[in-house]
Amino acid sequence: MTLIRRFLLGVLLALPLAAASAQELSSRPGTVLVMRGLDKVTARTEDFEIRIGEEFQFGSLTILPRYCRERPPEETPEIFVFVEIFDRRQDEDGIIEEGGARVFSGWMFASNPALNPLEHPVYDVWPIDCRA
């Protein structure tokens, strides 16, 4: 391969990296997460708003969103959230555990809730919106 071809190949390979590093995020992280919860036993759904960093009780679940962001309007619509979910269980004496066991910790996506779902026998939750 000639020197000129190597140079051109190097420039062509470097262009996408330069464009990606120069691109800025045009949206800011949200401060309020809107989620929808489903109780599979009663078929009851509920939409609820949770401030980032604050806990919310849905049934026996404690939902703690850590981060959410909505893509800007000029991009493909998407809302993504990092959330931790804890399940407060009862022991034999009917006493509810303090805090509960972590049953989910990870990213959820509004456009594809089945990509990384909460696997719980009684409840389903998924993100709906992220507001500033």
CNS distance restraints for C-alpha pairs under 8 A (distance, minus, plus):
assign (resid   1 and name CA) (resid   5 and name CA) 6.39 0.50 0.50
assign (resid   1 and name CA) (resid   6 and name CA) 6.65 0.50 0.50
assign (resid   2 and name CA) (resid   6 and name CA) 6.34 0.50 0.50
assign (resid   3 and name CA) (resid   7 and name CA) 6.21 0.50 0.50
assign (resid   4 and name CA) (resid   8 and name CA) 6.19 0.50 0.50
assign (resid   5 and name CA) (resid   9 and name CA) 6.00 0.50 0.50
assign (resid   6 and name CA) (resid  10 and name CA) 6.10 0.50 0.50
assign (resid   7 and name CA) (resid  11 and name CA) 6.25 0.50 0.50
assign (resid   8 and name CA) (resid  12 and name CA) 6.13 0.50 0.50
assign (resid   9 and name CA) (resid  13 and name CA) 6.17 0.50 0.50
assign (resid  10 and name CA) (resid  14 and name CA) 6.16 0.50 0.50
assign (resid  11 and name CA) (resid  15 and name CA) 6.27 0.50 0.50
assign (resid  12 and name CA) (resid  16 and name CA) 7.83 0.50 0.50
assign (resid  13 and name CA) (resid  17 and name CA) 7.69 0.50 0.50
assign (resid  14 and name CA) (resid  18 and name CA) 6.26 0.50 0.50
assign (resid  15 and name CA) (resid  19 and name CA) 6.16 0.50 0.50
assign (resid  16 and name CA) (resid  20 and name CA) 6.08 0.50 0.50
assign (resid  17 and name CA) (resid  21 and name CA) 6.22 0.50 0.50
assign (resid  18 and name CA) (resid  22 and name CA) 6.19 0.50 0.50
assign (resid  19 and name CA) (resid  23 and name CA) 6.21 0.50 0.50
assign (resid  26 and name CA) (resid  72 and name CA) 6.27 0.50 0.50
assign (resid  27 and name CA) (resid  69 and name CA) 7.48 0.50 0.50
assign (resid  27 and name CA) (resid  70 and name CA) 6.99 0.50 0.50
assign (resid  27 and name CA) (resid  71 and name CA) 6.33 0.50 0.50
assign (resid  27 and name CA) (resid  72 and name CA) 5.60 0.50 0.50
assign (resid  28 and name CA) (resid  69 and name CA) 6.72 0.50 0.50
assign (resid  28 and name CA) (resid  70 and name CA) 7.90 0.50 0.50
assign (resid  28 and name CA) (resid 132 and name CA) 7.75 0.50 0.50
assign (resid  29 and name CA) (resid  67 and name CA) 7.03 0.50 0.50
assign (resid  29 and name CA) (resid  68 and name CA) 5.75 0.50 0.50
assign (resid  29 and name CA) (resid  69 and name CA) 4.64 0.50 0.50
assign (resid  29 and name CA) (resid  70 and name CA) 7.38 0.50 0.50
assign (resid  29 and name CA) (resid 132 and name CA) 7.14 0.50 0.50
assign (resid  30 and name CA) (resid  52 and name CA) 7.79 0.50 0.50
assign (resid  30 and name CA) (resid  67 and name CA) 7.39 0.50 0.50
assign (resid  30 and name CA) (resid  68 and name CA) 5.45 0.50 0.50
assign (resid  30 and name CA) (resid  69 and name CA) 5.45 0.50 0.50
assign (resid  30 and name CA) (resid  70 and name CA) 7.41 0.50 0.50
assign (resid  30 and name CA) (resid 130 and name CA) 5.51 0.50 0.50
assign (resid  30 and name CA) (resid 131 and name CA) 5.00 0.50 0.50
assign (resid  30 and name CA) (resid 132 and name CA) 4.33 0.50 0.50
assign (resid  31 and name CA) (resid  51 and name CA) 5.77 0.50 0.50
assign (resid  31 and name CA) (resid  52 and name CA) 5.36 0.50 0.50
assign (resid  31 and name CA) (resid  68 and name CA) 7.47 0.50 0.50
assign (resid  31 and name CA) (resid 130 and name CA) 7.38 0.50 0.50
assign (resid  31 and name CA) (resid 131 and name CA) 6.09 0.50 0.50
assign (resid  31 and name CA) (resid 132 and name CA) 5.08 0.50 0.50
assign (resid  32 and name CA) (resid  49 and name CA) 6.41 0.50 0.50
assign (resid  32 and name CA) (resid  50 and name CA) 5.54 0.50 0.50
assign (resid  32 and name CA) (resid  51 and name CA) 4.36 0.50 0.50
assign (resid  32 and name CA) (resid  52 and name CA) 5.72 0.50 0.50
assign (resid  32 and name CA) (resid  68 and name CA) 7.93 0.50 0.50
assign (resid  32 and name CA) (resid 130 and name CA) 5.86 0.50 0.50
assign (resid  32 and name CA) (resid 131 and name CA) 5.11 0.50 0.50
assign (resid  32 and name CA) (resid 132 and name CA) 6.40 0.50 0.50
assign (resid  33 and name CA) (resid  49 and name CA) 5.61 0.50 0.50
assign (resid  33 and name CA) (resid  50 and name CA) 5.20 0.50 0.50
assign (resid  33 and name CA) (resid  51 and name CA) 6.20 0.50 0.50
assign (resid  33 and name CA) (resid  52 and name CA) 6.72 0.50 0.50
assign (resid  33 and name CA) (resid  65 and name CA) 7.37 0.50 0.50
assign (resid  33 and name CA) (resid  68 and name CA) 6.75 0.50 0.50
assign (resid  33 and name CA) (resid 127 and name CA) 7.28 0.50 0.50
assign (resid  33 and name CA) (resid 128 and name CA) 7.77 0.50 0.50
assign (resid  33 and name CA) (resid 129 and name CA) 6.02 0.50 0.50
assign (resid  33 and name CA) (resid 130 and name CA) 4.69 0.50 0.50
assign (resid  33 and name CA) (resid 131 and name CA) 6.37 0.50 0.50
assign (resid  34 and name CA) (resid  47 and name CA) 6.91 0.50 0.50
assign (resid  34 and name CA) (resid  48 and name CA) 5.68 0.50 0.50
assign (resid  34 and name CA) (resid  49 and name CA) 4.46 0.50 0.50
assign (resid  34 and name CA) (resid  50 and name CA) 6.41 0.50 0.50
assign (resid  34 and name CA) (resid 127 and name CA) 6.12 0.50 0.50
assign (resid  34 and name CA) (resid 128 and name CA) 5.40 0.50 0.50
assign (resid  34 and name CA) (resid 129 and name CA) 4.89 0.50 0.50
assign (resid  34 and name CA) (resid 130 and name CA) 6.10 0.50 0.50
assign (resid  34 and name CA) (resid 131 and name CA) 7.79 0.50 0.50
assign (resid  35 and name CA) (resid  47 and name CA) 5.70 0.50 0.50
assign (resid  35 and name CA) (resid  48 and name CA) 5.56 0.50 0.50
assign (resid  35 and name CA) (resid  49 and name CA) 6.48 0.50 0.50
assign (resid  35 and name CA) (resid  50 and name CA) 7.88 0.50 0.50
assign (resid  35 and name CA) (resid 125 and name CA) 6.71 0.50 0.50
assign (resid  35 and name CA) (resid 126 and name CA) 5.58 0.50 0.50
assign (resid  35 and name CA) (resid 127 and name CA) 4.33 0.50 0.50
assign (resid  35 and name CA) (resid 128 and name CA) 5.10 0.50 0.50
assign (resid  35 and name CA) (resid 129 and name CA) 6.96 0.50 0.50
assign (resid  36 and name CA) (resid  45 and name CA) 6.87 0.50 0.50
assign (resid  36 and name CA) (resid  46 and name CA) 5.63 0.50 0.50
assign (resid  36 and name CA) (resid  47 and name CA) 4.36 0.50 0.50
assign (resid  36 and name CA) (resid  48 and name CA) 6.39 0.50 0.50
assign (resid  36 and name CA) (resid 125 and name CA) 5.58 0.50 0.50
assign (resid  36 and name CA) (resid 126 and name CA) 5.60 0.50 0.50
assign (resid  36 and name CA) (resid 127 and name CA) 6.38 0.50 0.50
assign (resid  36 and name CA) (resid 128 and name CA) 6.54 0.50 0.50
assign (resid  37 and name CA) (resid  45 and name CA) 5.48 0.50 0.50
assign (resid  37 and name CA) (resid  46 and name CA) 5.25 0.50 0.50
assign (resid  37 and name CA) (resid  47 and name CA) 6.35 0.50 0.50
assign (resid  37 and name CA) (resid  48 and name CA) 7.90 0.50 0.50
assign (resid  37 and name CA) (resid  58 and name CA) 7.39 0.50 0.50
assign (resid  37 and name CA) (resid 123 and name CA) 7.02 0.50 0.50
assign (resid  37 and name CA) (resid 124 and name CA) 5.67 0.50 0.50
assign (resid  37 and name CA) (resid 125 and name CA) 4.32 0.50 0.50
assign (resid  37 and name CA) (resid 126 and name CA) 6.75 0.50 0.50
assign (resid  38 and name CA) (resid  43 and name CA) 6.50 0.50 0.50
assign (resid  38 and name CA) (resid  44 and name CA) 5.79 0.50 0.50
assign (resid  38 and name CA) (resid  45 and name CA) 4.46 0.50 0.50
assign (resid  38 and name CA) (resid  46 and name CA) 6.67 0.50 0.50
assign (resid  38 and name CA) (resid 123 and name CA) 5.59 0.50 0.50
assign (resid  38 and name CA) (resid 124 and name CA) 5.05 0.50 0.50
assign (resid  38 and name CA) (resid 125 and name CA) 6.29 0.50 0.50
assign (resid  39 and name CA) (resid  43 and name CA) 5.37 0.50 0.50
assign (resid  39 and name CA) (resid  44 and name CA) 5.29 0.50 0.50
assign (resid  39 and name CA) (resid  45 and name CA) 6.38 0.50 0.50
assign (resid  39 and name CA) (resid 122 and name CA) 5.98 0.50 0.50
assign (resid  39 and name CA) (resid 123 and name CA) 4.87 0.50 0.50
assign (resid  39 and name CA) (resid 124 and name CA) 6.77 0.50 0.50
assign (resid  40 and name CA) (resid  44 and name CA) 7.30 0.50 0.50
assign (resid  40 and name CA) (resid 121 and name CA) 7.83 0.50 0.50
assign (resid  40 and name CA) (resid 122 and name CA) 5.24 0.50 0.50
assign (resid  40 and name CA) (resid 123 and name CA) 5.80 0.50 0.50
assign (resid  40 and name CA) (resid 124 and name CA) 7.43 0.50 0.50
assign (resid  41 and name CA) (resid 122 and name CA) 6.33 0.50 0.50
assign (resid  50 and name CA) (resid  54 and name CA) 6.67 0.50 0.50
assign (resid  50 and name CA) (resid  55 and name CA) 7.22 0.50 0.50
assign (resid  50 and name CA) (resid  56 and name CA) 6.44 0.50 0.50
assign (resid  50 and name CA) (resid  65 and name CA) 7.43 0.50 0.50
assign (resid  51 and name CA) (resid  55 and name CA) 7.98 0.50 0.50
assign (resid  51 and name CA) (resid  65 and name CA) 7.58 0.50 0.50
assign (resid  52 and name CA) (resid  64 and name CA) 7.48 0.50 0.50
assign (resid  52 and name CA) (resid  65 and name CA) 5.28 0.50 0.50
assign (resid  52 and name CA) (resid  66 and name CA) 5.62 0.50 0.50
assign (resid  52 and name CA) (resid  67 and name CA) 6.32 0.50 0.50
assign (resid  52 and name CA) (resid  68 and name CA) 7.71 0.50 0.50
assign (resid  53 and name CA) (resid  64 and name CA) 6.27 0.50 0.50
assign (resid  53 and name CA) (resid  65 and name CA) 5.78 0.50 0.50
assign (resid  53 and name CA) (resid  66 and name CA) 5.40 0.50 0.50
assign (resid  53 and name CA) (resid  67 and name CA) 7.96 0.50 0.50
assign (resid  54 and name CA) (resid  64 and name CA) 5.98 0.50 0.50
assign (resid  54 and name CA) (resid  65 and name CA) 7.05 0.50 0.50
assign (resid  55 and name CA) (resid  62 and name CA) 6.29 0.50 0.50
assign (resid  55 and name CA) (resid  63 and name CA) 5.54 0.50 0.50
assign (resid  55 and name CA) (resid  64 and name CA) 4.72 0.50 0.50
assign (resid  55 and name CA) (resid  65 and name CA) 7.48 0.50 0.50
assign (resid  56 and name CA) (resid  62 and name CA) 5.57 0.50 0.50
assign (resid  56 and name CA) (resid  63 and name CA) 5.14 0.50 0.50
assign (resid  56 and name CA) (resid  64 and name CA) 6.63 0.50 0.50
assign (resid  57 and name CA) (resid  61 and name CA) 5.74 0.50 0.50
assign (resid  57 and name CA) (resid  62 and name CA) 4.71 0.50 0.50
assign (resid  57 and name CA) (resid  63 and name CA) 6.37 0.50 0.50
assign (resid  58 and name CA) (resid  62 and name CA) 6.41 0.50 0.50
assign (resid  58 and name CA) (resid  63 and name CA) 7.44 0.50 0.50
assign (resid  60 and name CA) (resid  87 and name CA) 5.70 0.50 0.50
assign (resid  60 and name CA) (resid  88 and name CA) 5.33 0.50 0.50
assign (resid  60 and name CA) (resid  89 and name CA) 7.12 0.50 0.50
assign (resid  61 and name CA) (resid  85 and name CA) 6.56 0.50 0.50
assign (resid  61 and name CA) (resid  86 and name CA) 5.56 0.50 0.50
assign (resid  61 and name CA) (resid  87 and name CA) 4.61 0.50 0.50
assign (resid  61 and name CA) (resid  88 and name CA) 6.31 0.50 0.50
assign (resid  62 and name CA) (resid  85 and name CA) 5.64 0.50 0.50
assign (resid  62 and name CA) (resid  86 and name CA) 5.02 0.50 0.50
assign (resid  62 and name CA) (resid  87 and name CA) 6.33 0.50 0.50
assign (resid  62 and name CA) (resid  88 and name CA) 7.53 0.50 0.50
assign (resid  63 and name CA) (resid  83 and name CA) 7.17 0.50 0.50
assign (resid  63 and name CA) (resid  84 and name CA) 6.13 0.50 0.50
assign (resid  63 and name CA) (resid  85 and name CA) 4.63 0.50 0.50
assign (resid  63 and name CA) (resid  86 and name CA) 6.56 0.50 0.50
assign (resid  64 and name CA) (resid  83 and name CA) 5.75 0.50 0.50
assign (resid  64 and name CA) (resid  84 and name CA) 5.16 0.50 0.50
assign (resid  64 and name CA) (resid  85 and name CA) 6.13 0.50 0.50
assign (resid  65 and name CA) (resid  81 and name CA) 7.16 0.50 0.50
assign (resid  65 and name CA) (resid  82 and name CA) 6.12 0.50 0.50
assign (resid  65 and name CA) (resid  83 and name CA) 4.21 0.50 0.50
assign (resid  65 and name CA) (resid  84 and name CA) 6.21 0.50 0.50
assign (resid  66 and name CA) (resid  81 and name CA) 7.49 0.50 0.50
assign (resid  66 and name CA) (resid  82 and name CA) 5.52 0.50 0.50
assign (resid  66 and name CA) (resid  83 and name CA) 5.51 0.50 0.50
assign (resid  66 and name CA) (resid  84 and name CA) 7.45 0.50 0.50
assign (resid  67 and name CA) (resid  81 and name CA) 5.46 0.50 0.50
assign (resid  67 and name CA) (resid  82 and name CA) 5.15 0.50 0.50
assign (resid  67 and name CA) (resid  83 and name CA) 7.14 0.50 0.50
assign (resid  68 and name CA) (resid  79 and name CA) 7.22 0.50 0.50
assign (resid  68 and name CA) (resid  80 and name CA) 5.67 0.50 0.50
assign (resid  68 and name CA) (resid  81 and name CA) 4.14 0.50 0.50
assign (resid  68 and name CA) (resid  82 and name CA) 6.44 0.50 0.50
assign (resid  68 and name CA) (resid 130 and name CA) 6.03 0.50 0.50
assign (resid  69 and name CA) (resid  79 and name CA) 5.84 0.50 0.50
assign (resid  69 and name CA) (resid  80 and name CA) 5.68 0.50 0.50
assign (resid  69 and name CA) (resid  81 and name CA) 6.57 0.50 0.50
assign (resid  69 and name CA) (resid 130 and name CA) 6.06 0.50 0.50
assign (resid  70 and name CA) (resid  77 and name CA) 7.56 0.50 0.50
assign (resid  70 and name CA) (resid  78 and name CA) 5.87 0.50 0.50
assign (resid  70 and name CA) (resid  79 and name CA) 4.45 0.50 0.50
assign (resid  70 and name CA) (resid  80 and name CA) 6.62 0.50 0.50
assign (resid  70 and name CA) (resid 129 and name CA) 7.62 0.50 0.50
assign (resid  70 and name CA) (resid 130 and name CA) 5.95 0.50 0.50
assign (resid  70 and name CA) (resid 131 and name CA) 7.92 0.50 0.50
assign (resid  71 and name CA) (resid  75 and name CA) 6.39 0.50 0.50
assign (resid  71 and name CA) (resid  76 and name CA) 7.20 0.50 0.50
assign (resid  71 and name CA) (resid  77 and name CA) 5.95 0.50 0.50
assign (resid  71 and name CA) (resid  78 and name CA) 5.54 0.50 0.50
assign (resid  71 and name CA) (resid  79 and name CA) 6.50 0.50 0.50
assign (resid  72 and name CA) (resid  77 and name CA) 7.45 0.50 0.50
assign (resid  73 and name CA) (resid  77 and name CA) 6.82 0.50 0.50
assign (resid  77 and name CA) (resid 111 and name CA) 7.94 0.50 0.50
assign (resid  78 and name CA) (resid 109 and name CA) 7.13 0.50 0.50
assign (resid  78 and name CA) (resid 110 and name CA) 6.42 0.50 0.50
assign (resid  78 and name CA) (resid 111 and name CA) 6.09 0.50 0.50
assign (resid  79 and name CA) (resid 109 and name CA) 5.84 0.50 0.50
assign (resid  79 and name CA) (resid 110 and name CA) 5.30 0.50 0.50
assign (resid  79 and name CA) (resid 111 and name CA) 7.21 0.50 0.50
assign (resid  79 and name CA) (resid 127 and name CA) 7.48 0.50 0.50
assign (resid  79 and name CA) (resid 128 and name CA) 7.52 0.50 0.50
assign (resid  79 and name CA) (resid 129 and name CA) 6.44 0.50 0.50
assign (resid  79 and name CA) (resid 130 and name CA) 6.59 0.50 0.50
assign (resid  80 and name CA) (resid 107 and name CA) 6.76 0.50 0.50
assign (resid  80 and name CA) (resid 108 and name CA) 5.71 0.50 0.50
assign (resid  80 and name CA) (resid 109 and name CA) 4.56 0.50 0.50
assign (resid  80 and name CA) (resid 110 and name CA) 6.36 0.50 0.50
assign (resid  80 and name CA) (resid 127 and name CA) 7.57 0.50 0.50
assign (resid  81 and name CA) (resid 107 and name CA) 5.49 0.50 0.50
assign (resid  81 and name CA) (resid 108 and name CA) 5.37 0.50 0.50
assign (resid  81 and name CA) (resid 109 and name CA) 6.62 0.50 0.50
assign (resid  81 and name CA) (resid 127 and name CA) 7.28 0.50 0.50
assign (resid  82 and name CA) (resid 105 and name CA) 7.45 0.50 0.50
assign (resid  82 and name CA) (resid 106 and name CA) 5.38 0.50 0.50
assign (resid  82 and name CA) (resid 107 and name CA) 4.40 0.50 0.50
assign (resid  82 and name CA) (resid 108 and name CA) 6.41 0.50 0.50
assign (resid  83 and name CA) (resid 104 and name CA) 7.65 0.50 0.50
assign (resid  83 and name CA) (resid 105 and name CA) 5.82 0.50 0.50
assign (resid  83 and name CA) (resid 106 and name CA) 5.77 0.50 0.50
assign (resid  83 and name CA) (resid 107 and name CA) 6.44 0.50 0.50
assign (resid  83 and name CA) (resid 108 and name CA) 7.45 0.50 0.50
assign (resid  84 and name CA) (resid 102 and name CA) 7.20 0.50 0.50
assign (resid  84 and name CA) (resid 103 and name CA) 7.89 0.50 0.50
assign (resid  84 and name CA) (resid 104 and name CA) 5.55 0.50 0.50
assign (resid  84 and name CA) (resid 105 and name CA) 4.34 0.50 0.50
assign (resid  84 and name CA) (resid 106 and name CA) 6.70 0.50 0.50
assign (resid  85 and name CA) (resid 102 and name CA) 5.82 0.50 0.50
assign (resid  85 and name CA) (resid 103 and name CA) 5.79 0.50 0.50
assign (resid  85 and name CA) (resid 104 and name CA) 5.00 0.50 0.50
assign (resid  85 and name CA) (resid 105 and name CA) 6.43 0.50 0.50
assign (resid  86 and name CA) (resid  99 and name CA) 7.14 0.50 0.50
assign (resid  86 and name CA) (resid 100 and name CA) 5.45 0.50 0.50
assign (resid  86 and name CA) (resid 101 and name CA) 5.23 0.50 0.50
assign (resid  86 and name CA) (resid 102 and name CA) 4.19 0.50 0.50
assign (resid  86 and name CA) (resid 103 and name CA) 5.46 0.50 0.50
assign (resid  86 and name CA) (resid 104 and name CA) 6.98 0.50 0.50
assign (resid  87 and name CA) (resid  99 and name CA) 7.84 0.50 0.50
assign (resid  87 and name CA) (resid 100 and name CA) 5.00 0.50 0.50
assign (resid  87 and name CA) (resid 101 and name CA) 5.34 0.50 0.50
assign (resid  87 and name CA) (resid 102 and name CA) 6.36 0.50 0.50
assign (resid  87 and name CA) (resid 103 and name CA) 6.38 0.50 0.50
assign (resid  88 and name CA) (resid  96 and name CA) 6.27 0.50 0.50
assign (resid  88 and name CA) (resid  97 and name CA) 5.44 0.50 0.50
assign (resid  88 and name CA) (resid  98 and name CA) 6.90 0.50 0.50
assign (resid  88 and name CA) (resid  99 and name CA) 6.40 0.50 0.50
assign (resid  88 and name CA) (resid 100 and name CA) 4.09 0.50 0.50
assign (resid  88 and name CA) (resid 101 and name CA) 6.56 0.50 0.50
assign (resid  89 and name CA) (resid  96 and name CA) 5.61 0.50 0.50
assign (resid  89 and name CA) (resid  97 and name CA) 5.67 0.50 0.50
assign (resid  89 and name CA) (resid 100 and name CA) 6.53 0.50 0.50
assign (resid  89 and name CA) (resid 101 and name CA) 7.94 0.50 0.50
assign (resid  90 and name CA) (resid  94 and name CA) 5.23 0.50 0.50
assign (resid  90 and name CA) (resid  95 and name CA) 5.25 0.50 0.50
assign (resid  90 and name CA) (resid  96 and name CA) 4.30 0.50 0.50
assign (resid  90 and name CA) (resid  97 and name CA) 6.10 0.50 0.50
assign (resid  91 and name CA) (resid  95 and name CA) 5.57 0.50 0.50
assign (resid  91 and name CA) (resid  96 and name CA) 6.57 0.50 0.50
assign (resid  91 and name CA) (resid  97 and name CA) 7.39 0.50 0.50
assign (resid 103 and name CA) (resid 118 and name CA) 7.62 0.50 0.50
assign (resid 103 and name CA) (resid 119 and name CA) 7.89 0.50 0.50
assign (resid 103 and name CA) (resid 120 and name CA) 7.87 0.50 0.50
assign (resid 104 and name CA) (resid 118 and name CA) 6.14 0.50 0.50
assign (resid 104 and name CA) (resid 119 and name CA) 7.97 0.50 0.50
assign (resid 106 and name CA) (resid 116 and name CA) 7.80 0.50 0.50
assign (resid 107 and name CA) (resid 116 and name CA) 6.94 0.50 0.50
assign (resid 108 and name CA) (resid 113 and name CA) 6.52 0.50 0.50
assign (resid 108 and name CA) (resid 115 and name CA) 7.57 0.50 0.50
assign (resid 108 and name CA) (resid 116 and name CA) 5.91 0.50 0.50
assign (resid 108 and name CA) (resid 117 and name CA) 7.03 0.50 0.50
assign (resid 108 and name CA) (resid 126 and name CA) 7.01 0.50 0.50
assign (resid 108 and name CA) (resid 127 and name CA) 6.89 0.50 0.50
assign (resid 109 and name CA) (resid 113 and name CA) 5.64 0.50 0.50
assign (resid 109 and name CA) (resid 115 and name CA) 7.41 0.50 0.50
assign (resid 109 and name CA) (resid 116 and name CA) 7.70 0.50 0.50
assign (resid 109 and name CA) (resid 126 and name CA) 7.77 0.50 0.50
assign (resid 109 and name CA) (resid 127 and name CA) 6.73 0.50 0.50
assign (resid 110 and name CA) (resid 126 and name CA) 6.84 0.50 0.50
assign (resid 110 and name CA) (resid 127 and name CA) 5.21 0.50 0.50
assign (resid 110 and name CA) (resid 128 and name CA) 5.78 0.50 0.50
assign (resid 110 and name CA) (resid 129 and name CA) 7.63 0.50 0.50
assign (resid 113 and name CA) (resid 117 and name CA) 5.97 0.50 0.50
assign (resid 113 and name CA) (resid 126 and name CA) 6.16 0.50 0.50
assign (resid 113 and name CA) (resid 127 and name CA) 7.79 0.50 0.50
assign (resid 117 and name CA) (resid 124 and name CA) 7.99 0.50 0.50
assign (resid 117 and name CA) (resid 126 and name CA) 7.66 0.50 0.50
assign (resid 118 and name CA) (resid 124 and name CA) 6.32 0.50 0.50
assign (resid 118 and name CA) (resid 125 and name CA) 6.84 0.50 0.50
assign (resid 119 and name CA) (resid 124 and name CA) 7.48 0.50 0.50
assign (resid 120 and name CA) (resid 124 and name CA) 6.79 0.50 0.50
